Each structure stands twice: as structure tokens, then as C-alpha cells.
């Protein structure tokens, strides 16, 4: 599998997860996503689905626009 550069979304998800002091597994359990989905999104292996975007936006209580395009760090 070819690795691509992480998207701003992936960078933001990792940043927020780390700010919350969570592992991928913990975030997966809390958000209803799989740890592999989070890994793929964070590392740029795949683009997030609409459901993934909505789940993480709701979980982190952040707008979709800011999660997708904002620089959080």
C-alpha cells in the first residue's frame, strides 16, 4: 500500500487525539470507529468517509469545516 501525505483532516485528527491524551484504540472505542480507520486517515492511506467525518466532528465538538481545513496546532 502506497503511503500518501496526510491531509489536513488527518493531521487535525491526530492533533486532537493527542491533545485529549488518547490512543487510536481509545478514540475508536469512544467514537464508534475502528482503530484501523483512524490509522488510515491519520497517515494518509485513505480519504475519510462522510460517516467518519461526522463521527469525529461530533466527538470533538468541532465544526466539519474547521476539522477538515483548519490548522489546529
C-alpha positions, 0 to 999 in steps of 0.5 A, spaced: 500 500 500 502 506 497 503 511 503 500 518 501 501 525 505 496 526 510 491 531 509 489 536 513 483 532 516 488 527 518 493 531 521 487 535 525 485 528 527 491 526 530 492 533 533 486 532 537 487 525 539 493 527 542 491 533 545 485 529 549 491 524 551 488 518 547 490 512 543 487 510 536 484 504 540 481 509 545 478 514 540 475 508 536 472 505 542 469 512 544 467 514 537 464 508 534 470 507 529 475 502 528 482 503 530 484 501 523 480 507 520 483 512 524 490 509 522 488 510 515 486 517 515 491 519 520 497 517 515 494 518 509 492 511 506 485 513 505 480 519 504 475 519 510 468 517 509 462 522 510 460 517 516 467 518 519 467 525 518 461 526 522 463 521 527 469 525 529 466 532 528 461 530 533 466 527 538 470 533 538 465 538 538 468 541 532 465 544 526 466 539 519 469 545 516 474 547 521 476 539 522 477 538 515 481 545 513 483 548 519 490 548 522 489 546 529 496 546 532 
